[in-house]
């Protein structure tokens, strides 16, 4: 590597990413070749940002234009920060993109932030109250920012009411300086307008609540098919869901309920849980034969997950995500003592992607361990097995990356910071 030149991307090992970021912040690097992962950082201004092939690669259709707009804003955002008098953003020429399109990309309005609020089975069972049932879940969903953003009538009525209230305040201030019949008449008109808009907002809120009620009922319909809700009441099985925060929480809870991990070793348990932590499906399956107990568990878990997806499709909700069918073996090899390079080569992954996936696996193992201890207070062999699986994954660079995260969290939580 040339002095003062570095690279940065999501697949890089966390310790190397941190090193590059520290050197960048300390102004010890002249050039950094990076994806938008570096653009998402803070306190790292650059004198010049060059946007290379991203424009011609991403600008294929209108659907891609929004994604490219966000990417360009993030990359360009590294420049002109912290009072820098002048910075530059350069978009390289491409015969596939005209100068007008490049200019449109640079001058387009920023995309509005959209709420990522996604209530699911875990929220439902945690908010359930014996005396009022799903009332809190309905209220939270109906009053969420996401519901407000997606309900055009509610958003428009609320914005109009806000504008009218501001105008009314201005008229009242004007009345103090100019007490005339004309101003009083406009105040009366504005007050009637606000009363009308109040009614419109109330109607829109009622519709939003009705929509939230339908959504929650659909979640309950899915849960009822698996015995978590019976006669409008959450059963004891719901305890398994309270401690699992994954998108595929229902499948994971059922996996514990049906004791599909009981016959597996800790290494094999880590392997099974990793299927829920990696979200990319490779083109080809690895040249690795899984042990027979894992193959049986894999068949049963995928059948279970298909049943969950079918139940959600029939109920009209989209909660769970598909599991990668050709991904397996990485966590098993790592738990058995393989090097990071060997584990990554198994699926052709970047080492940083392996570290990220294994960290997510460790987090999921902790959730399942907590769920098992909570739903079955007496110590069970599975609880100990899940703890051992965590320990088998937390070694080498994975443990180093984990300690880095812990150190950052502790630093941010310290009173001095």
C-alpha positions in Angstrom: 0.0 0.0 0.0 1.3 3.5 -0.9 1.9 5.9 2.0 -1.2 8.0 2.7 -3.5 5.9 0.5 -6.1 3.6 2.0 -9.4 1.9 1.2 -12.7 1.5 3.2 -15.7 -0.7 2.5 -18.3 -2.8 4.4 -16.5 -6.0 3.9 -13.3 -4.8 5.6 -12.4 -6.2 9.0 -13.8 -3.9 11.8 -10.4 -3.2 13.3 -9.0 -2.1 9.8 -12.1 0.1 9.2 -11.5 1.7 12.5 -7.8 2.2 11.8 -8.6 3.9 8.4 -11.2 6.1 10.0 -8.8 7.2 12.8 -6.1 8.0 10.2 -8.6 9.9 8.0 -9.8 12.0 11.0 -6.2 12.7 12.0 -5.5 14.0 8.4 -2.8 11.4 7.8 -4.3 10.1 4.6 -4.1 11.8 1.2 -6.5 9.5 -0.7 -9.2 7.0 0.5 -10.9 4.8 -2.0 -14.3 4.1 -0.4 -17.9 3.0 -0.8 -20.7 5.0 0.8 -19.8 3.3 4.2 -17.3 6.0 4.7 -19.8 8.7 3.7 -22.1 7.6 6.5 -19.4 8.4 9.1 -19.3 11.7 11.1 -16.6 14.2 11.8 -14.6 13.1 8.8 -14.5 16.0 6.2 -12.6 15.7 3.0 -11.2 18.5 0.8 -12.4 16.8 -2.4 -14.9 14.0 -3.0 -14.8 12.2 -6.3 -17.9 10.2 -7.3 -16.7 7.6 -9.7 -18.7 4.8 -11.3 -21.7 4.9 -8.9 -23.8 7.2 -11.2 -23.6 5.0 -14.3 -24.0 1.8 -12.4 -27.0 2.8 -10.3 -28.9 5.1 -12.7 -30.8 2.5 -14.5 -34.4 3.4 -13.7 -36.5 5.7 -11.7 -36.6 3.2 -8.8 -32.8 3.3 -8.7 -32.6 7.1 -8.9 -33.8 7.6 -5.3 -31.1 5.2 -4.0 -28.5 6.9 -6.1 -29.6 10.3 -4.8 -29.1 9.2 -1.2 -25.7 7.7 -2.1 -24.5 10.9 -3.9 -25.7 13.1 -1.0 -23.8 10.9 1.5 -20.6 10.9 -0.5 -20.7 14.6 -1.3 -21.5 15.2 2.4 -17.9 14.4 3.3 -16.9 17.8 1.7 -17.5 21.3 3.0 -17.9 20.5 6.6 -16.7 22.1 9.9 -16.4 25.6 8.4 -14.2 24.6 5.5 -14.0 27.7 3.2 -14.2 25.7 0.0 -14.4 22.0 -0.9 -15.0 20.2 -4.2 -17.2 17.4 -5.4 -16.2 15.9 -8.7 -18.4 13.6 -10.8 -16.4 11.7 -13.3 -17.5 11.7 -16.9 -19.4 8.7 -18.2 -20.7 8.2 -21.8 -23.7 6.5 -20.2 -24.8 9.6 -18.2 -25.3 13.0 -19.7 -24.1 16.2 -18.0 -27.8 17.2 -17.5 -28.5 14.0 -15.6 -25.4 14.5 -13.4 -26.5 18.1 -12.7 -30.0 16.9 -11.8 -28.5 14.4 -9.4 -26.5 17.1 -7.7 -29.3 19.7 -7.5 -32.3 17.5 -6.8 -34.2 18.0 -3.5 -33.2 15.8 -0.6 -35.4 12.8 0.0 -37.6 13.0 3.1 -36.8 10.8 6.0 -39.2 7.9 6.3 -39.9 6.1 9.6 -38.5 2.6 9.9 -41.0 1.7 12.5 -42.0 -1.9 12.0 -44.1 -3.4 14.8 -44.4 -7.2 14.8 -45.0 -10.2 17.0 -42.5 -9.3 19.6 -44.1 -5.8 20.1 -47.6 -7.4 20.3 -46.9 -9.8 23.0 -44.8 -7.3 25.0 -47.6 -4.7 24.8 -50.4 -7.1 25.6 -52.3 -6.3 28.8 -54.7 -8.8 30.5 -57.4 -6.1 31.0 -57.2 -4.3 27.6 -55.6 -6.9 25.3 -54.0 -5.4 22.2 -55.1 -1.8 22.9 -51.6 -0.5 23.5 -50.4 -2.1 20.2 -53.2 -0.6 18.3 -52.6 2.8 19.8 -48.8 2.7 19.1 -49.4 1.7 15.5 -52.1 4.2 14.9 -50.1 7.1 16.3 -46.7 6.2 14.8 -44.8 8.5 12.5 -44.9 5.8 9.8 -48.7 5.7 9.8 -48.7 9.5 9.7 -46.3 9.6 6.8 -48.2 7.0 4.8 -51.7 8.4 5.4 -51.9 11.2 2.9 -55.2 12.5 4.1 -54.1 12.6 7.7 -50.8 14.3 6.8 -52.4 16.9 4.6 -55.1 17.7 7.1 -52.6 18.0 10.0 -50.3 20.3 7.9 -53.3 22.5 6.9 -54.4 22.8 10.5 -50.9 23.7 11.6 -50.7 26.4 9.0 -54.1 27.7 9.9 -53.1 27.9 13.6 -50.0 29.8 12.7 -52.0 32.2 10.6 -54.5 32.7 13.4 -51.7 33.5 15.9 -50.5 36.2 13.4 -54.0 37.7 13.0 -54.4 37.9 16.8 -51.1 39.6 17.1 -52.2 42.0 14.4 -55.4 42.6 16.2 -53.6 44.0 19.2 -51.9 46.6 17.0 -54.9 47.2 14.7 -58.2 46.5 16.3 -60.4 46.7 13.2 -63.5 44.9 12.1 -61.6 43.5 9.0 -59.0 41.8 11.2 -61.7 40.4 13.6 -63.7 39.0 10.6 -60.6 37.2 9.3 -60.0 35.8 12.8 -63.5 34.4 12.9 -63.1 32.9 9.5 -59.8 31.3 10.5 -61.3 29.9 13.7 -64.1 28.3 11.7 -61.5 26.9 9.3 -59.6 25.4 12.2 -62.8 23.8 13.5 -63.4 22.2 10.1 -59.8 21.0 9.9 -60.0 19.6 13.5 -62.9 17.5 12.3 -61.0 16.4 9.2 -58.0 15.4 11.3 -60.3 13.5 13.7 -61.8 11.6 10.8 -58.3 10.8 9.4 -57.1 9.6 12.9 -60.2 7.4 13.1 -59.3 5.8 9.7 -55.7 5.4 10.8 -56.8 3.7 14.0 -59.1 1.4 12.0 -56.2 0.5 9.7 -54.0 -0.1 12.7 -56.7 -2.4 14.2 -56.8 -4.4 11.0 -53.0 -4.8 11.0 -52.9 -6.0 14.6 -55.7 -8.4 14.0 -53.8 -9.9 11.1 -50.8 -10.4 13.3 -53.0 -12.1 15.9 -54.5 -14.3 13.1 -51.0 -15.6 12.3 -50.1 -16.1 16.0 -53.4 -18.0 16.6 -52.4 -20.5 13.9 -49.4 -21.4 16.0 -51.1 -21.3 19.4 -49.8 -18.0 20.6 -53.2 -16.3 20.7 -56.3 -18.2 21.6 -59.8 -16.6 22.2 -58.2 -13.1 22.0 -55.7 -13.9 24.7 -51.9 -14.4 24.5 -51.0 -17.9 25.7 -48.0 -19.0 27.7 -46.2 -19.7 24.4 -46.0 -15.9 24.0 -43.3 -15.8 26.6 -40.9 -17.3 24.0 -41.6 -14.3 21.7 -41.1 -11.6 24.4 -37.3 -11.9 24.3 -36.7 -12.4 20.5 -36.4 -9.2 18.5 -35.5 -10.7 15.1 -37.6 -10.2 12.0 -38.0 -14.0 12.0 -39.0 -14.0 15.6 -42.0 -16.4 15.2 -39.9 -19.1 13.4 -37.2 -18.8 16.1 -39.7 -19.0 18.9 -41.4 -22.1 17.3 -37.9 -23.6 16.8 -37.5 -23.4 20.6 -41.0 -24.5 21.3 -40.6 -27.6 19.1 -37.2 -28.3 20.6 -35.6 -28.5 17.2 -32.2 -27.7 18.7 -32.2 -30.3 21.5 -30.3 -33.0 19.6 -27.5 -30.7 18.3 -24.1 -29.9 19.7 -23.2 -26.3 20.6 -21.2 -26.0 17.3 -24.3 -27.2 15.4 -26.6 -24.8 17.3 -24.4 -21.9 16.3 -24.6 -23.1 12.7 -28.4 -23.3 12.7 -28.8 -19.8 14.3 -26.4 -18.3 11.8 -29.0 -19.0 9.0 -31.1 -16.3 10.5 -28.2 -13.8 10.8 -26.8 -13.7 7.2 -29.1 -12.1 4.6 -27.4 -12.8 1.4 -27.9 -16.0 -0.7 -24.8 -17.0 -2.7 -25.0 -18.2 -6.3 -23.8 -21.6 -5.4 -23.9 -23.7 -2.2 -20.5 -24.5 -0.5 -18.7 -27.8 -1.0 -19.5 -28.9 2.5 -21.6 -31.7 3.8 -23.4 -30.8 7.0 -23.7 -33.4 9.8 -26.9 -35.5 9.6 -28.4 -33.9 12.8 -28.0 -30.5 11.2 -29.4 -31.7 7.9 -32.5 -32.9 9.7 -32.8 -29.7 11.7 -32.4 -27.7 8.5 -35.2 -29.6 6.7 -37.6 -29.2 9.7 -36.7 -25.5 10.2 -37.2 -24.6 6.5 -40.5 -26.4 6.5 -41.5 -24.5 9.6 -40.4 -21.2 8.1 -42.4 -21.9 4.9 -45.5 -22.6 7.1 -45.0 -19.2 8.8 -44.6 -17.4 5.4 -47.7 -19.1 4.1 -49.7 -18.1 7.2 -48.6 -14.5 6.8 -49.5 -14.5 3.1 -52.9 -15.7 3.9 -53.4 -13.2 6.7 -52.1 -10.3 4.5 -49.0 -9.3 6.6 -45.4 -9.4 5.6 -43.3 -9.8 8.7 -40.8 -12.6 8.2 -38.0 -12.7 5.7 -36.9 -15.6 3.5 -33.9 -17.6 4.7 -30.9 -18.0 2.3 -31.2 -21.5 0.9 -27.6 -21.8 -0.3 -25.9 -20.3 2.7 -24.5 -22.6 5.4 -21.3 -23.9 6.9 -19.6 -20.6 7.9 -20.5 -20.5 11.6 -20.0 -24.3 11.9 -16.4 -24.1 10.5 -15.6 -21.0 12.7 -17.0 -22.7 15.8 -14.9 -25.7 15.0 -11.7 -23.7 14.9 -11.3 -22.7 11.3 -9.4 -19.5 10.5 -11.4 -16.4 9.3 -9.9 -16.8 5.8 -11.1 -20.4 5.7 -14.6 -19.5 6.9 -14.8 -16.7 4.4 -13.5 -18.7 1.5 -16.2 -21.3 2.1 -18.9 -18.9 0.7 -16.6 -16.5 -1.2 -17.4 -13.7 1.3 -15.3 -10.7 2.4 -13.8 -11.3 5.8 -15.7 -8.2 7.2 -19.0 -9.7 6.1 -18.2 -12.9 7.9 -17.4 -10.9 11.1 -20.6 -8.9 10.8 -22.7 -12.1 10.3 -21.1 -13.9 13.2 -21.6 -10.9 15.4 -25.3 -11.0 14.5 -25.3 -14.8 15.2 -23.9 -14.2 18.7 -26.6 -11.6 19.3 -29.3 -14.0 18.2 -27.9 -16.8 20.4 -28.1 -14.4 23.4 -31.7 -13.6 22.5 -32.6 -17.3 22.3 -30.8 -18.0 25.6 -32.7 -15.2 27.3 -36.0 -16.5 25.8 -35.3 -20.0 27.0 -34.4 -18.8 30.5 -37.5 -16.6 30.6 -40.1 -19.0 29.2 -38.6 -22.0 31.1 -37.2 -20.6 34.4 -35.7 -23.9 35.4 -32.3 -24.4 34.0 -32.4 -26.5 30.8 -29.7 -28.2 28.8 -30.6 -25.9 25.9 -29.7 -22.8 27.9 -26.3 -24.1 28.6 -25.9 -25.2 25.0 -26.7 -21.7 23.7 -24.2 -20.1 26.1 -21.5 -22.5 24.9 -22.4 -21.8 21.3 -21.8 -18.1 22.0 -18.5 -18.8 23.6 -17.3 -21.0 20.6 -18.0 -18.1 18.2 -16.4 -15.4 20.4 -12.7 -15.9 19.7 -10.0 -14.4 17.6 -11.1 -11.4 15.5 -14.7 -11.8 16.4 -13.9 -11.3 20.1 -11.7 -8.3 19.2 -14.5 -6.7 17.2 -17.0 -7.4 20.0 -14.7 -5.7 22.6 -14.4 -2.7 20.2 -18.1 -2.3 20.2 -18.3 -2.7 24.0 -15.6 -0.1 24.4 -17.4 2.5 22.2 -20.7 1.9 24.1 -19.0 2.3 27.5 -17.3 5.5 26.3 -20.5 7.0 25.0 -22.3 6.0 28.3 -19.6 7.4 30.6 -20.6 10.7 32.4 -17.4 12.4 31.2 -18.4 12.0 27.5 
